[in-house]
């Protein structure tokens, strides 16, 4: 019985010592807030500017049509209302199409950027872990509570930006 109590006490002491060396990091957040990602966002927007402009234009058209319905709806003929309704439906479908298209392009771009930057990100994180002597580093998205001191995301971001 004493042997079991001694074993549990030793295990508890080891956990308490290891707890001092625990960190939390959000690698995705660090990457997407980095200077490299900011530059890549500008490239993405430039490459997809026509779709972005089209989406903005459709949004403005839909807002104008909605305003027209509110201001002139009572005095419109049935044909005018029907025509406006058809126009709104068509523009809504177009808006949804371009919105989905841009969303899919953005998701693919994010995956590609993350996969491209992952080796450098891991290398930088590993150097940080070795330098600070962390025993355990957890994904921030899997942690329920963390103290601000345990979060090394900002430090990782600073190191990524310093590597220009």
C-alpha positions in Angstrom: 0.0 0.0 0.0 2.8 2.4 0.8 4.4 1.6 -2.5 1.2 2.7 -4.4 1.0 5.9 -2.4 4.7 6.6 -3.1 4.1 6.0 -6.8 1.1 8.3 -6.9 3.0 11.0 -5.0 5.9 10.7 -7.4 3.6 10.9 -10.5 1.9 13.9 -9.0 5.2 15.7 -8.4 6.3 15.0 -12.0 3.0 16.4 -13.3 3.4 19.5 -11.2 6.9 20.1 -12.5 5.8 19.5 -16.1 3.0 21.9 -15.7 5.5 24.8 -15.5 6.6 23.9 -19.0 3.2 23.9 -20.8 2.3 26.3 -23.6 -0.6 26.9 -25.9 -0.3 28.0 -29.5 -2.7 28.8 -32.3 -0.6 28.1 -35.3 -3.3 29.0 -37.8 -3.9 32.4 -36.2 -0.1 33.1 -36.0 0.3 32.2 -39.7 -2.7 34.2 -41.0 -1.8 37.3 -39.0 1.8 37.2 -40.2 3.3 39.7 -42.7 3.6 36.9 -45.3 -0.1 36.1 -45.1 -1.0 39.8 -45.3 1.0 40.1 -48.5 -0.6 36.9 -49.8 -4.1 38.3 -49.0 -3.3 41.3 -51.2 -2.2 39.0 -54.0 -5.4 37.0 -53.6 -7.6 40.1 -53.7 -5.7 41.4 -56.7 -6.1 38.1 -58.6 -9.8 37.9 -57.8 -10.6 41.6 -58.0 -13.1 41.2 -60.9 -15.2 38.8 -58.8 -14.9 41.0 -55.7 -16.0 44.0 -57.7 -18.9 42.0 -59.2 -20.0 40.9 -55.8 -19.9 44.5 -54.5 -21.8 45.7 -57.5 -24.5 43.1 -57.1 -24.8 44.0 -53.4 -25.3 47.6 -54.2 -27.9 46.7 -56.9 -29.8 44.6 -54.4 -29.8 47.4 -51.8 -31.0 49.9 -54.4 -33.8 47.5 -55.5 -34.8 47.0 -51.9 -34.9 50.8 -51.4 -36.9 51.2 -54.5 -39.5 48.6 -53.3 -39.8 50.5 -50.0 -40.2 53.9 -51.5 -42.1 53.2 -54.7 -43.7 49.8 -53.9 -47.1 51.3 -53.2 -47.4 53.2 -56.5 -45.9 50.5 -58.8 -48.2 48.6 -61.1 -48.4 44.8 -60.8 -46.1 44.4 -63.9 -43.5 46.8 -62.5 -43.5 44.9 -59.1 -43.3 41.5 -60.9 -40.4 42.8 -63.1 -38.6 44.2 -60.0 -39.2 40.9 -58.1 -37.7 38.9 -61.0 -34.7 41.3 -61.2 -34.1 40.9 -57.5 -34.3 37.1 -57.7 -31.9 37.0 -60.6 -29.4 39.3 -58.9 -29.8 37.4 -55.6 -28.9 34.1 -57.4 -26.0 35.8 -59.1 -24.8 37.3 -55.8 -25.0 33.9 -54.1 -23.1 32.3 -57.0 -20.2 34.8 -56.8 -20.3 34.7 -53.0 -19.9 30.9 -53.0 -17.3 31.1 -55.7 -15.2 33.6 -53.7 -15.7 31.6 -50.5 -14.4 28.4 -52.2 -11.5 30.2 -53.7 -10.6 31.7 -50.3 -10.9 28.4 -48.5 -8.6 26.8 -51.2 -6.2 29.7 -50.9 -6.1 29.4 -47.1 -5.4 25.6 -47.3 -2.7 26.1 -49.9 -1.0 28.9 -47.9 -1.1 26.9 -44.7 0.3 23.8 -46.4 3.0 25.9 -48.1 4.0 27.7 -44.9 3.6 24.7 -42.6 7.3 23.5 -42.7 8.6 27.0 -41.9 5.9 27.4 -39.2 6.8 24.1 -37.6 10.5 24.9 -37.8 10.0 28.3 -36.1 7.7 26.7 -33.4 10.2 23.9 -32.7 13.0 26.5 -32.2 10.8 28.4 -29.9 9.9 25.3 -27.9 13.6 24.3 -27.6 14.6 27.8 -26.6 12.0 28.2 -23.9 12.2 24.5 -22.8 8.5 23.6 -23.0 7.6 20.0 -22.2 4.1 20.2 -23.7 2.6 22.5 -26.3 -1.1 22.3 -27.0 -3.3 23.5 -29.8 -5.1 26.6 -28.5 -8.3 25.4 -30.2 -8.3 22.2 -28.1 -7.9 24.1 -24.8 -10.8 25.2 -22.6 -8.9 27.6 -20.4 -5.4 29.1 -20.7 -3.6 31.8 -18.9 -2.3 34.6 -21.1 1.3 33.7 -20.0 0.8 30.2 -21.4 -0.2 31.4 -24.9 2.9 31.7 -27.2 0.9 32.5 -30.3 2.1 36.2 -30.2 5.7 35.1 -29.7 5.4 32.7 -32.7 3.9 35.5 -34.8 6.8 37.9 -33.9 9.3 35.2 -34.8 7.6 34.5 -38.2 7.6 38.3 -39.0 11.2 38.6 -38.0 12.2 35.9 -40.5 11.3 38.0 -43.6 
